[in-house]
Amino acid sequence: MNFNFLSPVSDAVLAHNELLSMQALGRKLKIHTNQNGIPDLEGVSVALIGVLESRNDINYIGEEFQLNEVRKSFYALFPGSWNTTIVDLGDINKGESVEDTYFALKTTVSILIQKKIIPIVLGGSQDLTYAIYRAYDNLMPMVNIVNVDSCFDLGDSTKAIKNNSFVGKIILDQPYNLFNYAALGYQTYFNSQEEIDLMECLYFEAYRLGEMSNDITLAEPVMRDANVVSIDLGAVKASEVSLKQRLSPNGLDGKEICAIARYAGISNKVSAFGVFEYKPSYDDEVTAMLISQMLWYFIEGVNCRVKDDDFLVDNNHQKFTTLADAEELVFYKSTQTGRWWIEIPFLANVNNKLKKHTLLPCTHKDYIDACNGKTPARWYKAYQKNSL
């Protein structure tokens, strides 16, 4: 198995770990060490990987960083009542070129996904999401990405990839595997009107910060349909993070970003999760602890996953049919979890990659709206994408 790209967790973190309670997370993890090498991955559900790469950050000025403080904070937390086995695989160091780092990350993520292990990637710059997306090239025909960010990161895709333009590259670079892109927590004044219009034209989803703060549960159905979840720490408001991380007085607060991480974990589809744009500073403890708690909530979510979307068995769901805008809409409700889905009909004359009725996660409110004659926006956008 080719994990040659990974360097072990530092001795400083391991020494700190030895001082922790035997009940702490760090004492229950499998850890890649200098002494013992990469641990056996048998039975592992989640793998932590650091990527020490930020050369494609538009503000990069040659600075290095490491993830020791994040690891110390994470290791010191206590696990929930979990049956999830976690491994810390250490770090992917900067390659000779950024493309080398991308290749190492893509290869590592692809191996883990094939082994049914969820990679949690801690980064550097958010353009690393592009390498994670490319890991799916030979694994599945279509990929859904959720970006928790104040910006869409569409950028100018004719120029070299950067952390503010990687989504444009994902859309335009072959092979074309992106089905849906959803942005959570965007702030309008950080995005040009052209980008906002482009999101509409492509039938992608975008939820403003105000919407998310009013009702954080909006994130749940979006996450339920995601394969890759990428979080930019710039989405978090300045008061929640340390000095170097402060980007905007407005943003998601600590509770909201942890709730989003938990929704990502609960989703049966999410198979890769990343937290990016970490910039250590001398007053680093708050950001390190926030990232640790986000990871904790994601793993908590993974531990609570319920396979509730098999609608071939009649007794585990209820089916509802309603009319909205002259369209017959079919809803399903899981009797196990109470979660809702809406059916997107397959268009027989369209050569799309899905080739089946697609079930789109939705909310109970979407069903109520449909009963009142209003077509859910998520259904409309997904239907239009199926028609393209």
C-alpha positions as CSV (number, residue, x, y, z in Angstrom):
1,M,0.0,0.0,0.0
2,N,1.5,3.3,-1.1
3,F,1.6,5.6,1.9
4,N,5.2,6.7,1.2
5,F,4.0,10.3,1.1
6,L,3.2,10.4,4.8
7,S,5.6,11.6,7.6
8,P,4.9,10.5,11.2
9,V,3.4,12.5,14.0
10,S,6.1,14.6,15.7
11,D,7.8,13.4,18.8
12,A,6.7,16.6,20.6
13,V,3.1,15.7,20.1
14,L,3.7,12.0,21.2
15,A,5.5,13.2,24.4
16,H,2.5,15.5,25.2
17,N,0.2,12.6,24.5
18,E,1.9,10.4,27.1
19,L,0.9,12.9,29.8
20,L,-2.8,12.7,29.0
21,S,-5.5,10.7,30.8
22,M,-5.8,7.1,29.7
23,Q,-9.4,8.0,28.7
24,A,-8.3,10.8,26.4
25,L,-8.7,10.5,22.6
26,G,-5.0,10.6,22.0
27,R,-4.5,7.4,24.1
28,K,-7.2,5.5,22.1
29,L,-6.0,6.5,18.6
30,K,-3.8,4.5,16.3
31,I,-0.9,6.8,15.5
32,H,1.8,6.8,12.7
33,T,5.1,7.2,14.6
34,N,8.7,7.1,13.7
35,Q,9.2,4.1,15.9
36,N,6.3,1.9,14.8
37,G,5.5,3.2,11.3
38,I,2.0,3.3,9.8
39,P,-0.4,1.3,12.0
40,D,-2.6,-1.5,10.7
41,L,-5.8,0.0,9.1
42,E,-7.9,-3.1,9.7
43,G,-11.2,-1.9,11.3
44,V,-10.4,1.8,11.0
45,S,-13.3,4.1,10.1
46,V,-11.7,7.5,10.1
47,A,-8.2,8.7,9.2
48,L,-6.6,12.1,10.1
49,I,-4.1,13.5,7.6
50,G,-2.3,16.8,7.8
51,V,-1.2,18.5,4.5
52,L,1.5,21.1,5.1
53,E,0.9,22.9,1.8
54,S,-0.2,26.5,1.3
55,R,1.8,27.7,-1.7
56,N,-1.3,28.4,-3.7
57,D,-2.7,30.7,-1.1
58,I,-3.0,34.1,-2.8
59,N,-1.4,35.7,0.3
60,Y,1.5,33.1,0.5
61,I,4.8,34.8,1.4
62,G,6.9,31.7,2.0
63,E,5.9,30.9,5.6
64,E,5.9,27.3,6.9
65,F,3.4,25.9,9.3
66,Q,2.7,22.7,11.3
67,L,-0.3,21.1,13.0
68,N,1.2,20.1,16.4
69,E,-1.1,22.4,18.4
70,V,-4.2,21.1,16.7
71,R,-3.1,17.6,17.4
72,K,-2.4,18.3,21.0
73,S,-5.8,19.9,21.4
74,F,-7.6,17.0,19.6
75,Y,-5.7,14.3,21.5
76,A,-6.7,15.9,24.8
77,L,-10.4,15.7,24.2
78,F,-12.4,12.7,25.5
79,P,-14.3,10.5,23.0
80,G,-18.0,10.0,23.1
81,S,-19.6,6.6,23.4
82,W,-18.1,5.7,20.1
83,N,-17.4,2.4,18.3
84,T,-15.4,4.3,15.6
85,T,-11.7,3.4,15.3
86,I,-9.5,6.4,14.4
87,V,-6.0,6.6,13.0
88,D,-3.7,9.6,12.7
89,L,-1.6,9.0,9.6
90,G,0.6,12.0,10.1
91,D,1.4,14.6,7.5
92,I,1.9,15.0,3.8
93,N,4.8,17.5,3.5
94,K,5.2,20.0,0.7
95,G,6.3,18.3,-2.5
96,E,8.9,19.6,-4.9
97,S,6.0,21.4,-6.6
98,V,2.3,22.0,-5.5
99,E,1.3,19.4,-8.2
100,D,3.4,16.8,-6.3
101,T,1.5,17.6,-3.1
102,Y,-1.8,17.3,-5.0
103,F,-0.7,13.9,-6.4
104,A,0.3,12.6,-2.9
105,L,-3.1,13.8,-1.4
106,K,-5.1,12.5,-4.3
107,T,-3.4,9.0,-4.1
108,T,-3.8,8.8,-0.3
109,V,-7.4,9.9,-0.3
110,S,-8.3,7.5,-3.1
111,I,-6.7,4.5,-1.2
112,L,-8.5,5.4,2.0
113,I,-11.9,5.7,0.3
114,Q,-11.5,2.4,-1.4
115,K,-10.8,0.9,2.0
116,K,-14.0,2.5,3.3
117,I,-12.0,4.8,5.6
118,I,-13.1,8.5,5.7
119,P,-10.1,10.8,5.4
120,I,-10.2,14.0,7.5
121,V,-7.8,16.4,5.8
122,L,-6.3,19.3,7.8
123,G,-4.7,21.9,5.6
124,G,-3.1,24.6,4.5
125,S,-4.8,26.3,1.6
126,Q,-8.3,25.3,0.5
127,D,-7.2,24.6,-3.1
128,L,-6.2,21.1,-1.7
129,T,-10.0,20.4,-2.1
130,Y,-9.2,20.1,-5.9
131,A,-6.9,17.1,-5.2
132,I,-9.5,15.5,-2.9
133,Y,-12.1,15.8,-5.7
134,R,-9.7,14.3,-8.2
135,A,-9.3,11.3,-5.9
136,Y,-12.8,10.2,-7.0
137,D,-12.0,10.2,-10.7
138,N,-11.9,6.4,-10.9
139,L,-14.2,5.7,-8.0
140,M,-17.6,7.2,-8.9
141,P,-19.2,8.9,-11.9
142,M,-20.6,12.1,-10.2
143,V,-19.4,14.0,-7.1
144,N,-21.2,16.5,-4.9
145,I,-19.1,19.1,-3.1
146,V,-20.2,21.3,-0.2
147,N,-18.0,24.3,0.6
148,V,-18.5,26.0,3.9
149,D,-17.0,29.4,3.1
150,S,-17.6,33.2,3.0
151,C,-16.7,33.1,-0.7
152,F,-17.7,30.8,-3.7
153,D,-14.0,30.4,-4.8
154,L,-15.0,30.3,-8.4
155,G,-12.3,32.8,-9.4
156,D,-10.8,33.1,-12.8
157,S,-10.4,29.6,-14.0
158,T,-8.3,30.7,-17.0
159,K,-5.4,31.4,-14.6
160,A,-3.4,29.0,-12.4
161,I,-5.3,27.4,-9.6
162,K,-5.3,29.3,-6.3
163,N,-7.3,29.0,-3.0
164,N,-9.8,31.5,-4.3
165,S,-10.4,29.9,-7.7
166,F,-10.2,26.1,-7.2
167,V,-14.0,25.6,-7.7
168,G,-13.7,27.1,-11.2
169,K,-11.0,24.5,-11.9
170,I,-13.2,21.7,-10.6
171,I,-16.0,22.8,-12.9
172,L,-14.0,23.3,-16.0
173,D,-11.2,20.6,-15.8
174,Q,-11.7,17.2,-17.4
175,P,-12.9,14.7,-16.5
176,Y,-16.2,16.5,-15.7
177,N,-17.3,14.7,-12.6
178,L,-19.0,17.5,-10.6
179,F,-22.8,17.1,-10.3
180,N,-23.6,19.6,-7.5
181,Y,-21.7,22.3,-5.7
182,A,-23.2,24.0,-2.6
183,A,-21.8,26.9,-0.7
184,L,-22.9,27.4,2.9
185,G,-22.5,30.6,4.8
186,Y,-21.4,32.9,2.0
187,Q,-21.3,36.6,2.6
188,T,-22.5,38.6,-0.4
189,Y,-20.1,41.5,-0.1
190,F,-17.1,39.0,-0.6
191,N,-18.5,37.7,-3.9
192,S,-18.9,39.6,-7.2
193,Q,-22.3,39.8,-8.8
194,E,-20.9,37.8,-11.8
195,E,-20.0,34.9,-9.5
196,I,-23.5,35.1,-7.8
197,D,-25.1,35.0,-11.3
198,L,-22.9,32.1,-12.4
199,M,-24.0,30.1,-9.3
200,E,-27.6,30.6,-10.4
201,C,-26.9,29.8,-14.1
202,L,-25.3,26.5,-13.2
203,Y,-28.1,25.6,-10.8
204,F,-25.7,25.3,-7.9
205,E,-26.9,26.0,-4.3
206,A,-25.8,28.9,-2.2
207,Y,-27.0,29.7,1.3
208,R,-26.2,33.1,2.8
209,L,-24.7,33.5,6.3
210,G,-27.9,35.1,7.5
211,E,-30.0,32.1,6.3
212,M,-27.6,29.7,8.1
213,S,-27.5,31.6,11.3
214,N,-31.3,31.8,11.4
215,D,-31.7,28.1,10.8
216,I,-28.5,25.9,11.0
217,T,-30.6,22.8,10.2
218,L,-30.7,24.0,6.5
219,A,-27.2,22.4,6.3
220,E,-28.5,18.9,7.1
221,P,-30.1,17.9,3.8
222,V,-27.3,19.6,1.9
223,M,-24.7,17.5,3.8
224,R,-26.8,14.4,3.3
225,D,-26.2,14.7,-0.4
226,A,-22.5,15.6,-0.3
227,N,-19.5,13.3,-1.0
228,V,-16.8,15.9,-0.2
229,V,-17.2,18.6,2.5
230,S,-14.6,21.4,2.6
231,I,-14.6,24.0,5.4
232,D,-12.6,27.2,5.1
233,L,-11.8,28.6,8.5
234,G,-12.4,32.0,7.0
235,A,-16.2,31.2,7.3
236,V,-15.8,31.6,11.1
237,K,-16.2,35.1,12.6
238,A,-13.1,36.9,14.0
239,S,-14.1,36.7,17.6
240,E,-14.0,32.9,17.6
241,V,-10.5,32.5,16.3
242,S,-6.9,33.6,17.0
243,L,-5.0,36.6,15.6
244,K,-3.9,35.4,12.2
245,Q,-7.2,33.7,11.4
246,R,-9.3,36.9,11.7
247,L,-10.9,37.7,8.4
248,S,-14.3,39.2,9.1
249,P,-16.3,40.4,12.1
250,N,-19.2,38.4,10.6
251,G,-19.3,34.7,10.1
252,L,-20.4,31.4,11.7
253,D,-19.9,31.1,15.4
254,G,-18.3,28.1,17.2
255,K,-21.6,26.3,17.8
256,E,-22.7,26.7,14.2
257,I,-19.5,25.4,12.6
258,C,-19.5,22.4,15.0
259,A,-23.2,21.7,14.2
260,I,-22.3,21.8,10.4
261,A,-19.4,19.4,11.1
262,R,-21.8,17.0,12.9
263,Y,-24.3,17.1,10.0
264,A,-21.4,16.2,7.7
265,G,-20.6,13.3,9.9
266,I,-24.1,12.0,10.1
267,S,-24.5,12.0,6.3
268,N,-24.2,8.4,4.9
269,K,-22.7,9.9,1.6
270,V,-19.8,12.0,3.0
271,S,-16.6,10.1,2.3
272,A,-14.1,12.9,2.6
273,F,-14.0,15.9,5.0
274,G,-11.5,18.7,5.2
275,V,-10.7,21.8,7.3
276,F,-8.5,24.4,5.5
277,E,-6.8,27.8,5.8
278,Y,-5.3,27.1,9.2
279,K,-2.7,29.8,10.0
280,P,-0.9,29.2,13.4
281,S,0.1,32.2,15.5
282,Y,1.5,32.8,18.9
283,D,-2.0,33.0,20.4
284,D,-3.0,29.8,18.6
285,E,-4.9,27.9,21.4
286,V,-8.4,29.1,20.4
287,T,-8.2,28.1,16.7
288,A,-6.6,24.8,17.5
289,M,-9.3,24.0,20.0
290,L,-12.1,25.0,17.6
291,I,-10.7,22.8,14.9
292,S,-10.4,19.9,17.4
293,Q,-14.0,20.3,18.4
294,M,-15.1,20.4,14.8
295,L,-13.3,17.1,14.2
296,W,-14.8,15.7,17.4
297,Y,-18.3,16.6,16.2
298,F,-17.7,15.2,12.7
299,I,-16.6,11.8,14.2
300,E,-19.5,11.9,16.6
301,G,-21.7,12.3,13.5
302,V,-20.0,9.4,11.8
303,N,-20.6,7.3,14.9
304,C,-24.4,8.1,14.7
305,R,-24.9,7.2,11.0
306,V,-28.1,5.3,10.3
307,K,-28.8,3.6,6.9
308,D,-32.3,5.0,6.4
309,D,-32.5,5.6,2.6
310,D,-33.3,2.1,1.4
311,F,-36.8,2.6,0.1
312,L,-37.1,-0.8,-1.5
313,V,-38.3,-2.1,1.9
314,D,-41.8,-0.9,2.5
315,N,-41.9,-0.9,6.3
316,N,-39.0,1.6,6.8
317,H,-40.6,4.6,5.0
318,Q,-43.7,6.5,4.3
319,K,-44.5,7.8,0.8
320,F,-46.3,11.0,0.0
321,T,-47.4,12.4,-3.3
322,T,-48.5,16.0,-3.8
323,L,-49.0,18.5,-6.6
324,A,-47.0,21.8,-6.9
325,D,-46.9,24.1,-10.0
326,A,-48.6,21.3,-12.0
327,E,-45.7,18.9,-11.1
328,E,-46.4,15.7,-9.2
329,L,-43.9,15.5,-6.4
330,V,-43.1,12.3,-4.6
331,F,-41.7,12.5,-1.0
332,Y,-40.3,9.8,1.2
333,K,-40.0,10.0,5.0
334,S,-37.8,7.5,6.9
335,T,-39.7,5.9,9.8
336,Q,-36.3,5.3,11.5
337,T,-35.0,8.8,11.6
338,G,-37.8,11.1,10.4
339,R,-35.6,12.4,7.6
340,W,-37.2,13.4,4.3
341,W,-36.3,12.9,0.6
342,I,-37.9,14.1,-2.7
343,E,-37.8,12.1,-5.9
344,I,-36.2,13.7,-9.0
345,P,-37.7,11.9,-12.1
346,F,-35.2,10.3,-14.6
347,L,-35.5,12.0,-18.0
348,A,-35.4,9.1,-20.5
349,N,-34.3,11.2,-23.4
350,V,-31.4,12.8,-21.6
351,N,-28.0,11.2,-21.6
352,N,-27.0,11.9,-18.0
353,K,-24.7,9.9,-15.8
354,L,-27.3,9.1,-13.2
355,K,-29.6,6.8,-15.1
356,K,-32.2,6.3,-12.4
357,H,-34.7,8.1,-10.2
358,T,-32.6,10.2,-7.9
359,L,-33.6,10.8,-4.3
360,L,-32.7,14.2,-3.1
361,P,-32.5,14.9,0.6
362,C,-35.0,17.6,1.7
363,T,-36.8,18.9,4.8
364,H,-40.2,18.5,6.3
365,K,-40.7,22.2,5.4
366,D,-40.1,21.3,1.7
367,Y,-43.0,18.9,1.9
368,I,-45.3,21.4,3.6
369,D,-44.4,24.0,1.0
370,A,-45.2,21.5,-1.8
371,C,-48.6,20.8,-0.2
372,N,-49.2,24.6,-0.4
373,G,-48.3,24.6,-4.1
374,K,-44.7,25.8,-3.8
375,T,-42.0,23.8,-5.6
376,P,-38.9,23.4,-3.4
377,A,-35.9,25.3,-4.8
378,R,-33.5,22.3,-4.2
379,W,-35.8,20.1,-6.3
380,Y,-36.1,22.7,-9.1
381,K,-32.3,23.1,-9.3
382,A,-31.6,19.4,-9.3
383,Y,-34.3,18.8,-11.9
384,Q,-32.8,21.5,-14.2
385,K,-29.3,19.9,-13.8
386,N,-30.7,16.5,-14.7
387,S,-32.1,18.1,-17.8
388,L,-28.8,19.7,-19.0
